[in-house]
Amino acid sequence: MNKKVLVAMSGGVDSAVAAYLLKQQGFDCIGINMKLFSNEDINISWKKACCSQKDINDAADVASLLDIPFYVSDFSAEFKKEVITRFIQAYQEGDTPNPCIDCNKYLKFSLLFQKAKQLGIEYIATGHYAQIEYDTKEARFLLKKGKDLSKDQSYVLYNLTQEQLAHTLFPLGSLGKTEVRKIAKEQGFLNAEKHDSQDICFVPNGDYADFIINYSNKEPEPGNFIDINGNILGTHKGIIRYTIGQRKGLGIALNKPMYVLKKDIKDNTVTLCEDKELFAKTLDAKDFNWITNKPIHRVKAKIRYNQIEEWATVFKTSENTIHLVFDEPQRAIASGQAVVLYEGDILVGGGRIL
């Protein structure tokens, strides 16, 4: 009897090819589209927005070609609670969130995983570019970078538990995007040339502040721009409108380039600094999830998705907190973002920057 796998099919080319490859490998595939929101529900109309009826239709077309069952499951209430609400609260509290990480943690590898278990399905699968490997010496499952480093998505998957890793499949982990599109064309998938998702799915135009204002129906309070000595430089238009390291769009005239260094919710101030003052060598992180079990001291770490990881020394300060010291100062370390540690192509673990 074939092993069953619940394949998350978004309507994009990656999940379509993931389903195809698993069927070729002899798995009994069931396709599922996770409906996370309606574009109308969040007042957007954008050609690159996901979760549209067209996306559902594209996923259904692929499932029909593959002759596998296909279902749509409404996770919009959970998505609103665990992703959109967390996203808004983080910005309102002065942090810089990563909603893709929350979506993976609370939706794809939690609710979808639970659904598979309830249905007696052994595995879930997605179109992520990452690899899972069992280490017999450590007796643990390891999460590794995707073979195509330009598409590697291990950074947003650091929260996976051992149980989840044991029952998750990433069929695209050893492939590159060009190969995936080639397979899709050969199989006649209508989404073979479909664009990749850009930015945050529910903020497709990238204007996070306007989304938060429209969604929460609440205008942010203006306050003071200050320098590192507390001198007032001008008036800001609300803390949610600024991110650490930002230079453009400050809306005030200055006699030299200045960047956002920090945001203080209590005083409602945004501190600006010169570029050289954006650099720091240390950070602390909480909610840390260790994937490897062996003692780790020297690692490579990165503090944002598109950054090349840098050498650092990690100190475990409790079961789920760390102190990290980089060999070289890092620019614009932002609270709320993830710091993820690597040993070669193995993801050691990750947590949220304080």
N, C-alpha and C positions, 0 to 999 in steps of 0.2 A: 504494500500500500504506500502510495506517495505521501511525503510529508507535506502538510498544508502550510501556506504562507499568506498572510494578509498584507497586500501590497498597497501602500499609500500612493494613489495616483492623482496628481494635482492637475493633470491636463498638459503638463510640460513634457518635453522630449526626454528628460532624464528618468523620470518615473516610468514613462512608457517603455523605454529600453530596459530598465530594471525588471519590469514584469516579463518582458520577452525573454531575457536571459535566464530568469528563474524557471520559466516554463521549459526552456531548452534543456535546463539541467535536471528536469524531471520533477519539479515541484508542482503541487496542486495549488494553483494561484487563485486567490480571490481579490479582486480589485476593490478599493474603497476610496472614495473622494471625501476628504474631510472639509465640509463646508464651514468655514471659519467666520465669515461675515458676508453680507451683501454690500456691493459698492454703494448702493443707494442708502443703506443704513448709516454709513459714515460720510454721506454727502460728497462722494467723489465720482467723477466720470473721467476715466483716464485709460488710454489704450494699453498701458502697461500694468494696470491694476489686475490682481489675481482674484480668484474666488468668484469669477463671473459665471453666468450660465454657459458661455462659450467654453470656458475651461472645463466645466463638467461635461459638456458635449464632446470635447476633444478627448477627454479621458475615456468616456463611454465608447467612442469610436475605436480607440485602440483596444479596449477590452473586447469589443465585438470582433475585431480582426484576429485577436488572439484566442477567441472562443473561450473566454473565462468569465465567470460571474462578476457583476459590477454593481456596487451599491453606493449610495450617497448617505452620509451620516452627518447630522447637524450638530456641530460642536460650537456654534456661535456664542451661546451663553457662557461656556467655559473659556472661550477665547477672549471674550470681553473682560471676564473677571481676572484671568491669569496673565493675559498679555497686554491688552489695551489699558486696563486700569493701572497695572504695575508701571507701564510706560509713562503714563501721565503723572502718576504720583512721584516717580523718580525725577522727572524734570522739575516738578513743583518743589521738590526737596533739594534741588541743586545738583543732582547726580546726572550722569550721562548713561542711559540704559542701553541694553542690547536685546531688543524684543525677540530676535531670532533664537537666542539662547533660551529665553523663557518659553517660547513656543515649543521648542524641542523637549525641554524639561517637563512641562506641564501638560502638553497636548500629545505630540507625536509619540513620545516614549513613556508616557504615563497613561493617558486615557485610551489611546489606540492600543497600547500594550495590554491594558486591562480588558479591553473589548476582545482582543484575540484570545486571551486566557478564558474568558467567559464562554467563547464559542468553541473552545477546545482546539484552537489553532496554535501550533507550536511556535511559529515564527511571525515576526513582522518584518517588512522590508521597505526601504526608501531609496530614493535616487541620490543620496549623498555620496560625495567623493571622499571616502575614508575606508579604512580596512580594519577588520577584526581578526585577531589571531589568538589562539590558545597557547599559553606558555606552560609547558609541562613541568619545568623546573620550579616556577613560581606557583603553579597550580591556579592560575588566574587568566582571565581573558584580558587581552591587551587591545587598546585602541591605537591605531597607527595612521599616519598621514596617507592620503590618497597618492597613488603613483604619480599622477599629474599634479605636480606641486602648484601649478598656476590655478588649479581648481580645488585644491585641498580644502575640505570643510571640517576637519577634525576640531578646529578651534571652537566651533559652536556646539560641539557634541561632548564637551568635557564632563557634563553632569551624568553621563550614563553609568548605571550601576552594574555590578557583576551579573545580576540576574538578567538585566536588559541586554547586556552584551552577549550573553549566552543564547538569547532568543531573537537576535536581530541580524539581518543580512543586508550587506551593502554591495550589491552586484557590480557597481560601477567603480569600486575602489581601485581596481588594477587597470582602468581604462582612462583615456583622455577624452576631452570633449569632441574632438574631431572624429575619433572612432565611434563615439556614441551617435553623433549625427549621421555618420555613414551607415551604421546599422539601421537607424530609423528610416533612412531613405530606401535602403534595400528591402525593408519590410513594408514599404508603402504607407508609413505613418503620416498622417496629414500634418502633424506637429513637428516634422523633422527639422524644419527651418524656423520654428517658433522662437521668438526672442527669449533670452534668460530674464528671470525676474530681477528688477533693479530696485535698489534702495529698500525701504521697509514696505512690505506688501500693502499695508493700510495707510501709508503716507507716500504714494507713488510719485508725487511732485517734489518730495524732499523738504517741504515746508512744515517742520515739526511744530513750530509755535502756533501757526494758524490752525493746524489740525487740533491741537490741544484746546485752543480757545473755542473753536467751533463745536468740538465734541463735548467739552465741559460747560460751555456757555458762560465762561468766566474770564474776564479780562485781567491780565496780570498787573500787579501794582508797580508803578515806576519807582525808581530809587536812584542812589548815587553810584556813579563810577568813581572809584578811588584808586590811588597808586599804593605801592607797598608800604608807604609811610602814613597812609590814611588821609592824604590830601584829596579833596574833592576835585574831580576832573570834568564832571558833567553829569547828565541825567540819563539813566538807562530806561528802556521801555518794558521792563519786566524780565526777571531772571530766566524764565523759560526760553527767552529768545537768544541765549548765548551758550556757547560750548567752550570748554577748555582749549586754549590754543588759537581761538578765533581772532582774526585781525580785521577782516572785511565786514562791513555792515554794522559797525559799532554806532554810527550815526552822530559822532562828535568830531570836531576838528582838534587835532593834536599836532605838536611840533616835531614828533618823531613816531616811527611805527610802534604801536602798542598792541598787546595781545591779552586775551582773557586768561588770568592766572587761577582765580578761584571765585566761587559764588557763595555768599553768606546769607542764608535764609533768615536767620534771626535779625540781622541788621538790614536786610534787603539791599546789600551792596554787591557790586561786581568789581573785583580787584583787577587792574590792568598792570602789565609789566613789560619790560623790554624782552626781546627774544631770549637772551642769555639767561634770564631769570625763570624761564619755563622749564629748565632742565633740573632733574633730580635723580639720585641714585637709588633711593629706597622706596618701598611701599609695603603696606600691610593689606592682607586680603582675608575675607571671611567666607563662610559657607563653602569651604574648600572640599572638593571631591577628589580623593586619591584613587587612581585607577591601578597603578602599580603598588606593590606591597613592600618592596625592598627599600632599605634606607637610601635616600637620595640627598646629595649635598650640592653638587655642581650640576647646573641645568642650563638649558637655553630657554628663554622666556619671551613672550610677546604680550603687549598690553593693548593691542587692537588687532582686528581681523586681518587687515592688509599689511601688517608690519612683518618684516623679517625678524625672527627671534634673535635675542642677544644673550650673551653669556651672563650668568648671575649665580649667586649663592643663596640657597633657600634654607631657612630656619623654621622648623615646625614649632609654633608657639602653643598650640593646643591640638585637639583632634581635628578641628576644622578651621584653624587659622594659621597663617604663615607670615613671616617677615622675609622680604626679598631684598637682596642687595645686588644691584647691577655692577658689572665691571666698569661700564661707562655710563655717564648720565643719560637719562631718557627724556625725550621732549613731551611735554603736555600729558602727564599721567593723570587720568580722569577717574574720579570716584564713580562707581556704578558700572564701569566697564569691567571686562573679564581679563584676568591675567592667567595665561595658560603656559604650563611648563612642559618641555620636551627633553628627552634623552635620545638623540638621533631622530629617527622617525617615529619613536614611541611617545605617545602623550602620557606624561607622568600624572597630571592632574590639573585642576583649575579652580579658581574661585573669583569672588567679586571684590574689586579694589575698594578699600575704605578711603 
